[in-house]
């Protein structure tokens, strides 16, 4: 790789790192909202809502296409995030 390309790559990676910092803040906000939702659930079997998951993924696909983003990427990201939060809710569920 040429020095010019290496320099450009370094600058792009700095921008990616800044974006990652922003995503961390968004994930913190999302976690706070998930905690509020979890407080409202009475039973552990209320944690997984397959109907809602299906709707979310359908909406993400529409928004991805509208924004010219590969929907396979966003679907994978959202599915992973949804299941990560489901596991989080199961670990943090306090009621019976």
Secondary structure, DSSP 8 states (H G I E B T S, - for coil): --HHHHHHHHHHHHHHHHHHHHHHHHHHHHHHHHHHHHHH--SGGGS--HHHHHHHHHHHHHHHHHTT--HHHHHHHHHHHHHHHHHHHHHH----
